[in-house]
Structures are given as C-alpha cells and as structure tokens.
Amino acid sequence: MLNDLCFAYGSNLNFVDLADHARKHGRPIPQLEFYCRATLPDHCLSFPRYSVGRKGGVLSVKQALGCTVEGVLFKVKTEEDWNLLDLKENVAGANGSKSAKGSYTRSPVTLIDQYGRLISGQTYIAIPDSPEGHVPPSEDYLEVVHSGYR
C-alpha cells in the first residue's frame, strides 16, 4: 500500500461512531492502530456540505494560511479497512457507495507529527455543496465530534 496512514479529525476520531457505521453496513469494525498525534498546517475546519444522515453540516478541512487542524494519524492495516472508511465518507466509487459523485475525496496531505517532523498521510476532504460555503451542523453531530476529540 502506497500510504497506510490516515489523518483523522472530527467524527473520524470517534470510534463508537465508526463501529456503529461498520455494524450498520454489515462490515467488520476497522482495526486502526494509533500512530501519532498530528496537525494539518495551513488548514482549518469547515462545514461545507449537508448530510441527510447527520441532519446538518458535516466537517471538512479547507486551506487557511496560518491555521492548523489537530488530529491523529492512524495506521490503516488492510484494504478492507480503507474501503469501510471510503464508504463512511461516501467517496465516489467506494465499495457500496450509492453516489457516482461522492461526498468526500481521499486526498494526500503533508502533516506535522507530535515531534515537529513532516509526515505524509491521507485524509478525507468534503466536496462542498453549499453556495454559502457553510452548512450549520446538528447538535447530535457536534456531540459526536466533541466526543471524538475528547
């Protein structure tokens, strides 16, 4: 595998949410291994698209000079685990995805690990669907995100 490190932020830090998604789709819970804490430089969090399942805006990252997004790098051990993450984020062409366009893309990123070293990984970036650029999130979704960051 070219790069087995996934930069997780927002709801992807919440393993209860990820396990619920896996069970809902009859898939095994991914065996993600903590690699290190990391930041995505020159990016900020945003809510650029509506999710029917989340009943409001969902998180993404967007370029923002001087800002950083805190998260965690996980080692993704199998292609099956990548497929489940792609399905969760509705990546176009993902195994079982109902959308030809998709909601997110899996994109390469350069991160700074907890020791200040540059490290390569992949993360999920939403495809905006709001002309205003912001979709308010639901309280339930914000609790999933806050729980993941805790």
N, C-alpha and C positions, 0 to 999 in steps of 0.2 A: 504494500500500500504506500502510495506516494507520501502522504502525511496523515498520521493517525491521531493527531492532536486536535481536539475541538475546543474552541473558546466558547464557554457558556456564560450567559448573562441572563438576567430576568427569570422567566419561568423555567428555563432550562437548568437553573440551579436547584429547582425544587424536585427532588427525587420521588416524592409521593405523587406529584402531578405526572411525572414521566411514567411511573409504574401504572398509574390509572389509565393513561393513554395506551400503553402496551396491552394491558388486560382487555380494554375496550375493543382492540383490534385483533385479539387472539394471538398476540405475539409474546415471546419471552421478554422479560424485563432486561434491558441492556446492561451489560457488565462493564460500566465505565469505571476507569481507575483514575483517582486523583493524581495529577501530575504536578501542578504548582498553581499558586495564585498568579494572576497576570493582569495587566492593563492594556487596553487598546488605545494607543495615543492618537491625538487629533481626531477623536470621535466623541459623540455624545449620544445619550439615549433619546429616542423619539417614539411617537405613536402614530405612524403614517398610514395605517390601514385598519379597516373594520374586520372583525372576526365574528361570524354568526355564533360559533361555539363559545366564544368568550363574552359575547354580548356587548362588545365595545372595541375600543382601540387596543392593538397589541404592540408590544415593544419591538424596536429595531435599533440599529445604530446608524448614524449618519456622520459624515465628515464635519468636523468643527475644530478648527485650528486652536490649539492650546488646551483643549479639553481632553479628558480621559474617561474611559468606561472601565469600571472594575469588574472582574470576573474570575473565572477559574478555567484552567486548561485541564481537560480530561483526555486520557488515552482511550481511544475507541478501539476495542480489541478485534472486532470482526466486521465484515462487510454487512452482515445481518443487522448489527447494531447501527451502522451508518444508515442502512435502509429504513430502520424504525425512526431514527432522528429525522431523516428526509421526509418520511410520511407524516410525522408530527408537525413539521413545519410546512407541509404541503408544497414541497419542491416539485416543479414540473417534471413529469416522467418518473417520479418516485414510485416504487412498487406499491400499488394500491391507490395511488393518487387519482382523484376524480377530476382534477383540473388539468387541462392542457397547458394553461398559462402558469399556474402555480402562485403561491403567496409569498414565498421566500426563495432566495438562491443560497446555495452553499458557496462561500467565497473565501479565497485565500487572504490571510491577514498577517501582518507583522506585529508582534506583541512585545511587551517588556515584562520579563518574568520578575518574581519577587526579589531577585538579586540584582536587577538592573540590566540583565542581558537581553539582547534581541533574540526572539524565537519565532519560528513560523508555525502557523496553525490554520485552521479553517473555522469560519463562523457562519451563522445564518443572518442574512440581511433581507428585510421585508421589501417587497415590491410595492411602492406607495400606490394607494387607490383613492386618496383624498385630495381634491383640488386645493383645499385649505392647508394641507400638509400636516394636519393634526386631527386625530380622532380620539375623543375622551375615552379613557378606559373605564370598565366597570369596577365597582368596589371589590367584587369577588376576585377579579383578575389581579387587582393591585395586592390583595392579600396573598395570592399565590406567589407573586413576585417578591413581596416583602418577606414571606416565609422562606423562599429560596435564598435570598441574600442573608437572612439570619443564619 
